[in-house]
């Protein structure tokens, strides 16, 4: 899933390549992707791209008074093109969800795509991003949160750190991958309770959160949009590295699976050498 650093990089890519270009046409290839009907999609035609920004993991493309807000979900992506087919795409064919032509039909622009069969990518055309349900409920942005504000969030909740860091209503922008990385750098267990951390642990967590996200943004911004996924994977220490050595201590990176997801951690660095219980494996053993 694209998280804060990748969405920030996509916004910067649009600011670099799309700014001041008019929308020539918008092709909707998936009716389920568009979650709004007023203003209509046709209202975008002729408007200039005036900016691009981010709300947590939501991408905001600004078009002269209107906003195209996109949540890429788990398998969505934005792909820039210098030229595209002038023939409108057939609904339901392939990963294309929406295509935006800039300058002229068939000219430069970007595609919104989604891999797999579970289509969760969402597009909203609105006059105010705050009216998008997911944005309205977002917590403070993780990249700008102060140490004191983080301490308040931690002490006001009673949840495992992994759960708290990925709850967008509490903290916006962090998903499964970067929460693994942040907790590894902070040397904290994913199962540690948020309201039990002492001041020193809070200091480590805040420093890790800012450094991991800042470093990821610095690596991602300026990259071609097509290369961002690879850049994200190459920078990971523990996430998606199950069975490989921890780059800090050399211990094997372990995994805990739950529902449809999993997370990775280093027992030596994060849990005092004690492996965490994997409920999926526990059920198989019984």
SULWOSUL-V496629 format. One record per residue. N is the residue number from 1. RES is the residue in one letter. PHI is phi in degrees with one decimal (NA if undefined). OMEGA is omega as a letter, one per 40 degrees, with the letter a starting at -180 (NA if undefined). NEAR is the number of other C-alpha atoms within 10 Angstrom. Layout:
{{N/RES/PHI/OMEGA/NEAR} {N/RES/PHI/OMEGA/NEAR}}
This chain:
{{1/X/NA/i/15} {2/X/-62.0/i/25} {3/X/-115.9/a/22} {4/X/-46.3/a/27} {5/X/-61.8/a/27} {6/X/-70.3/i/25} {7/X/-67.0/i/29} {8/X/-62.1/i/26} {9/X/-67.0/i/24} {10/X/-64.6/i/29} {11/X/-62.0/i/23} {12/X/-65.3/i/21} {13/X/-60.5/i/20} {14/X/-69.3/i/21} {15/X/-62.1/a/17} {16/X/-79.6/a/13} {17/X/-104.7/a/14} {18/X/-108.8/a/24} {19/X/-58.0/i/17} {20/X/70.1/i/17} {21/X/-95.6/i/19} {22/X/-82.1/i/21} {23/X/-78.9/i/23} {24/X/-88.2/i/20} {25/X/-166.7/i/23} {26/X/-122.8/i/21} {27/X/-105.7/i/20} {28/X/-100.8/a/20} {29/X/-95.7/a/22} {30/X/-136.9/a/19} {31/X/-64.1/a/11} {32/X/-74.1/a/14} {33/X/-72.5/a/20} {34/X/-83.7/a/18} {35/X/-101.0/a/13} {36/X/-127.0/i/14} {37/X/-130.8/a/10} {38/X/-138.0/e/11} {39/X/-68.4/i/13} {40/X/-72.4/i/10} {41/X/-60.3/a/18} {42/X/-64.4/i/10} {43/X/-68.3/i/14} {44/X/-77.8/a/23} {45/X/-61.3/i/16} {46/X/90.2/a/16} {47/X/-81.6/i/18} {48/X/-84.4/i/21} {49/X/-73.9/a/23} {50/X/-106.5/i/18} {51/X/172.2/i/19} {52/X/-151.2/a/23} {53/X/-147.7/a/19} {54/X/-147.6/i/20} {55/X/-123.3/a/24} {56/X/58.8/i/25} {57/X/-100.9/i/27} {58/X/-90.9/i/27} {59/X/-93.4/a/24} {60/X/-119.9/i/23} {61/X/-100.6/a/23} {62/X/-97.1/a/22} {63/X/-132.6/i/23} {64/X/48.7/i/16} {65/X/102.0/i/13} {66/X/-115.4/i/21} {67/X/-128.8/i/22} {68/X/-102.5/a/19} {69/X/-101.1/a/24} {70/X/-125.3/i/26} {71/X/-111.0/a/23} {72/X/-78.9/i/24} {73/X/56.6/a/17} {74/X/-82.7/a/17} {75/X/-125.2/a/17} {76/X/-86.6/i/23} {77/X/-158.6/i/26} {78/X/-111.5/a/22} {79/X/-124.6/i/16} {80/X/-82.8/i/21} {81/X/-136.2/i/15} {82/X/-87.9/i/12} {83/X/-151.5/a/15} {84/X/-147.0/i/17} {85/X/-63.3/i/11} {86/X/-83.3/i/13} {87/X/-79.5/i/9} {88/X/-57.9/a/13} {89/X/-69.4/i/17} {90/X/-80.1/a/12} {91/X/-57.7/i/14} {92/X/79.9/a/12} {93/X/-102.2/i/10} {94/X/79.4/a/13} {95/X/-82.2/a/19} {96/X/-66.7/i/23} {97/X/-105.8/a/28} {98/X/-155.3/i/22} {99/X/-126.7/i/24} {100/X/-112.8/i/23} {101/X/-93.2/i/26} {102/X/-113.5/a/26} {103/X/70.1/a/17} {104/X/-154.0/i/15} {105/X/-62.4/a/19} {106/X/93.3/a/18} {107/X/-89.8/a/17} {108/X/-69.1/i/20} {109/X/159.4/a/27} {110/X/-144.7/i/22} {111/X/-108.9/i/20} {112/X/-105.0/a/23} {113/X/-123.4/i/21} {114/X/-148.5/i/23} {115/X/-82.2/i/15} {116/X/84.5/a/11} {117/X/-99.5/i/8} {118/X/-86.3/a/9} {119/X/-89.5/a/19} {120/X/-122.8/i/16} {121/X/-57.1/a/23} {122/X/-130.8/i/19} {123/X/-122.9/i/23} {124/X/-126.2/i/23} {125/X/-105.3/a/25} {126/X/-139.9/i/21} {127/X/-89.3/a/17} {128/X/-141.2/a/12} {129/X/-57.6/a/20} {130/X/-64.3/i/13} {131/X/-82.5/i/12} {132/X/-73.0/a/19} {133/X/-52.4/a/10} {134/X/-65.5/i/16} {135/X/-74.5/a/19} {136/X/-60.3/a/12} {137/X/-101.9/a/14} {138/X/-67.2/i/19} {139/X/-80.7/i/17} {140/X/-64.4/a/20} {141/X/-70.1/a/19} {142/X/-64.3/a/21} {143/X/-75.5/a/21} {144/X/-113.0/a/9} {145/X/-73.9/i/15} {146/X/-77.2/i/15} {147/X/-62.2/a/16} {148/X/-64.7/i/12} {149/X/-66.3/i/12} {150/X/-63.0/i/19} {151/X/-58.1/i/19} {152/X/-64.3/i/12} {153/X/-64.1/a/18} {154/X/-65.5/a/22} {155/X/-76.2/i/15} {156/X/-87.9/a/11} {157/X/-121.7/i/15} {158/X/-136.1/a/14} {159/X/-145.8/i/17} {160/X/-66.7/a/17} {161/X/-58.4/i/23} {162/X/-58.1/a/22} {163/X/-68.0/a/17} {164/X/-64.3/a/21} {165/X/-63.8/a/27} {166/X/-100.2/i/19} {167/X/-84.2/a/16} {168/X/-65.6/i/22} {169/X/-75.0/i/15} {170/X/-97.2/a/19} {171/X/-147.4/a/21} {172/X/-95.0/i/25} {173/X/116.7/a/28} {174/X/-97.7/i/26} {175/X/-117.6/a/21} {176/X/-63.2/a/19} {177/X/-68.5/a/21} {178/X/-73.5/i/25} {179/X/-66.7/i/26} {180/X/-59.1/a/27} {181/X/-65.9/a/22} {182/X/-62.9/a/27} {183/X/-67.3/i/26} {184/X/-66.7/i/26} {185/X/-63.6/a/21} {186/X/-79.1/a/21} {187/X/59.8/a/21} {188/X/-124.6/i/25} {189/X/-71.5/i/21} {190/X/-59.8/a/25} {191/X/-91.7/i/15} {192/X/-61.4/a/16} {193/X/-82.1/a/18} {194/X/-60.6/a/23} {195/X/-86.6/i/17} {196/X/-108.0/a/15} {197/X/-75.0/i/17} {198/X/-84.8/a/11} {199/X/-60.5/a/10} {200/X/-66.4/i/8} {201/X/-68.1/i/14} {202/X/-65.0/i/20} {203/X/-57.2/a/17} {204/X/-64.0/a/17} {205/X/-65.7/a/24} {206/X/-65.2/i/22} {207/X/-61.2/i/16} {208/X/-66.4/a/20} {209/X/-60.3/a/23} {210/X/-68.2/a/18} {211/X/-69.1/a/15} {212/X/-64.1/a/23} {213/X/-68.7/i/22} {214/X/-62.9/i/15} {215/X/-61.5/a/12} {216/X/-67.0/i/21} {217/X/-63.1/a/19} {218/X/-61.3/i/14} {219/X/-71.0/a/17} {220/X/-83.3/a/25} {221/X/-65.0/a/19} {222/X/97.1/i/14} {223/X/-75.7/i/16} {224/X/-60.1/a/13} {225/X/-55.0/a/20} {226/X/-68.3/a/13} {227/X/-98.9/a/10} {228/X/-65.7/a/21} {229/X/-63.0/i/14} {230/X/-64.9/i/10} {231/X/-63.7/i/15} {232/X/-62.2/a/19} {233/X/-62.7/a/13} {234/X/-68.4/a/9} {235/X/-91.5/a/14} {236/X/-80.3/i/17} {237/X/-93.8/a/23} {238/X/-124.0/a/28} {239/X/-62.4/i/22} {240/X/62.3/a/18} {241/X/-120.1/i/18} {242/X/-55.1/i/17} {243/X/88.9/i/13} {244/X/-92.1/a/14} {245/X/-73.1/i/16} {246/X/-64.0/a/21} {247/X/-70.7/a/13} {248/X/-94.0/a/12} {249/X/-115.6/i/11} {250/X/90.6/i/12} {251/X/-65.7/a/16} {252/X/-72.8/i/18} {253/X/-76.5/a/21} {254/X/-106.3/a/22} {255/X/-134.3/i/21} {256/X/-121.2/a/18} {257/X/-109.9/i/14} {258/X/-154.9/a/11} {259/X/49.8/a/7} {260/X/-100.3/a/5} {261/X/-127.1/i/8} {262/X/-150.4/i/14} {263/X/-135.1/a/20} {264/X/-120.5/a/25} {265/X/-159.9/i/30} {266/X/-112.1/a/32} {267/X/-64.6/a/23} {268/X/-63.8/a/18} {269/X/-77.5/a/21} {270/X/-118.6/a/20} {271/X/-128.7/i/18} {272/X/63.5/i/12} {273/X/86.7/a/11} {274/X/-94.9/i/11} {275/X/-65.3/i/15} {276/X/-80.7/i/16} {277/X/-69.8/i/12} {278/X/-103.8/a/14} {279/X/-63.4/i/13} {280/X/-64.5/i/12} {281/X/-68.1/i/12} {282/X/-61.3/i/9} {283/X/-68.2/a/8} {284/X/-69.0/a/7} {285/X/-73.6/a/7} {286/X/-65.1/NA/5}}
